[in-house]
Amino acid sequence: MSAASAVAGVVVGARQPGEVAHNAALLAHAIPARLWEDLKAAGLLPGDAPVPAAPG
């Protein structure tokens, strides 16, 4: 299982249609691949946690 298949998205507290649209637009932002390794190194993510594969 990959992180991408484990969690498709999280929307908390959206009340207005504009908030839903804004949250959907945020999904288009790229998450730097280095973030996952930084989180693991800081102990904020288990070392064996599945993470998205690096592009390429």
C-alpha positions as CSV (number, residue, x, y, z in Angstrom):
1,M,0.0,0.0,0.0
2,S,1.3,3.5,-0.8
3,A,0.5,6.7,1.0
4,A,-1.3,7.9,-2.0
5,S,-3.8,5.0,-1.9
6,A,-4.1,5.1,1.9
7,V,-5.3,8.7,2.1
8,A,-7.0,10.4,-0.8
9,G,-7.7,13.6,1.0
10,V,-8.8,15.3,4.2
11,V,-11.3,18.2,4.4
12,V,-12.0,19.5,7.8
13,G,-14.7,22.1,8.6
14,A,-15.7,23.1,5.1
15,R,-19.0,25.0,5.5
16,Q,-19.3,27.0,2.3
17,P,-18.9,26.0,-1.3
18,G,-16.0,28.4,-1.7
19,E,-14.1,26.5,1.0
20,V,-14.6,23.2,-0.8
21,A,-13.4,24.8,-4.0
22,H,-10.4,26.2,-2.2
23,N,-9.5,22.9,-0.6
24,A,-9.8,21.2,-4.0
25,A,-7.4,23.7,-5.5
26,L,-4.9,23.0,-2.8
27,L,-4.7,19.4,-4.0
28,A,-2.9,20.7,-7.1
29,H,0.1,22.0,-5.1
30,A,3.1,19.7,-5.3
31,I,4.5,18.3,-2.1
32,P,8.3,18.3,-2.2
33,A,9.7,14.7,-2.2
34,R,12.2,15.7,0.4
35,L,9.5,16.5,2.9
36,W,8.8,12.8,3.6
37,E,12.5,12.0,4.4
38,D,12.7,15.2,6.6
39,L,9.6,14.0,8.5
40,K,11.1,10.6,9.0
41,A,14.5,12.0,10.1
42,A,12.7,14.2,12.7
43,G,10.8,11.2,14.1
44,L,7.5,12.7,13.0
45,L,6.8,9.8,10.6
46,P,7.8,6.2,11.1
47,G,10.9,5.2,9.1
48,D,8.9,2.4,7.4
49,A,5.9,4.5,6.6
50,P,4.8,4.3,2.9
51,V,5.4,7.6,1.1
52,P,4.8,8.7,-2.5
53,A,7.4,7.6,-5.0
54,A,9.7,10.3,-6.3
55,P,8.8,11.5,-9.8
56,G,10.8,10.1,-12.6
